[in-house]
């Protein structure tokens, strides 16, 4: 599977003994993206047996402590580990000063470059792209400037139908790349063999959307339409709707409504208020609206449903 | 016992799964003093079942991350818990900007005053005093400006010898306070009863010295002379003396030499380099010099030896 999400922590506000604040490690197309970095994230990464050296991109949703207080510690540890490649940090305007001021006071010896990509756009934008992956912001509505992030694999190349290809000895190995890219085969004698005859559908490209913290914001639906996994905060139940609106959070019902409208493959709830001891109440509220809703577990690993099953669910 | 030390963490540099960075909770004469605050300290405090509301004074030795990165998270949690009384933070010059800049960017809502007491004196000084306790700095020698701290109870009042007092009906309850303060009793008819006849020795006043991080610095001995418990960093063994000097740390042997010269009651080592898997090698090096040396345990609680035993050790 080319997408694997590890929930390092999903607690809101105050770190507890057995539940770390928000942080996630997303492995997508062999990239290792860290999403949010509450206090203690580096220890959670160790528990998850993550490879620190592979983390070169960090995406911070907003500058509330439970999403960012672990960042300076992680940076310091990467320095002590001798990291040399640049570290790219995406986050709200201000994050550069927030980190650099701490590095200045602690007289940290930087062994690598930190490249800050400060965000202040209130509309969605593509902030990262390489040959396999794109990352887009999901503008959210919280008490301070906040973005969710949509991570999606680019369309993959078609797969060679080797048996079909072998029926045409005039097709050489150096032609394969054109076929994978969808081109028909043109022989030297002028005949054409259609690509559909020579190749199979590419493997599915997966996507993941992280939405925390935010009030109910249905205008994000077009951005995350058909996402394979949606993580959406659900700090409260609906009986505390006013509290949710006031504090800039969502209810489990609202998270489920977003997942349903977006036709998501799977919904993971998170960022629960500490008042809820039995989190099954969250499922009780969300599942009638969006059945494929799950609760996260600390250090839990999540992958998209396999394609066939997912297609069944969606039809 | 009027002095109780809880080691919240004693790891050096990089936080690990099972060993938190430096932080200690000292309960002395019913005060709750937090000493250093590495990342994750607030979770360690929870594990130690500490009462957050009683922490009004925090002493930071120096601004290296493994001693201070947990401070902003703890402050934020105190705010969320609705703390109202002032929080006094003692630490190197710069700590105020270090914290206030983080509070600014995270738009924290302060429910209480933070009073920063920034230190830059290179000589020992008394930085805190109330009716029962004094705190003095212990200037250390590290890569950046660093202080250890000496916490000591003031001399306690003498105890009434009730049987002796009752033999003198002319002594009234309102005279007791003068007796506890060491005064002789003067009766109205002019006779004097000596204080020694009416009172017993006061309970012992205890003291604790925290010394981390530092190179071997024997000129601190007069400051910590006869301290009941000494915590002294021992990052390395003597075979890495050059490394210790270069990085501004001590060896187990040097820590023991300080304890011996200071006539300490007990020595707790800490801040070990992660290269040492079996920490008993630290004891092997220190104990021949200072027998009453111990290794800390995570969340371990330490009290001074009871008086009689300690006196035996010292004679």
Interface residues (C-beta under 8 A of the other chain):
Chain A: X13 X14 X15 X16 X17 X39 X40 X42 X43 X46 X47 X63 X64 X65 X66 X68 X69 X70 X72 X73 X76 X77 X80 X81 X94 X95 X97 X98 X101 X102 X105 X106 X107 X108 X143 X144
Chain B: X13 X14 X15 X16 X17 X39 X40 X42 X43 X46 X47 X63 X64 X65 X66 X68 X69 X70 X72 X73 X76 X77 X80 X81 X94 X95 X97 X98 X101 X102 X105 X106 X107 X108 X143 X144
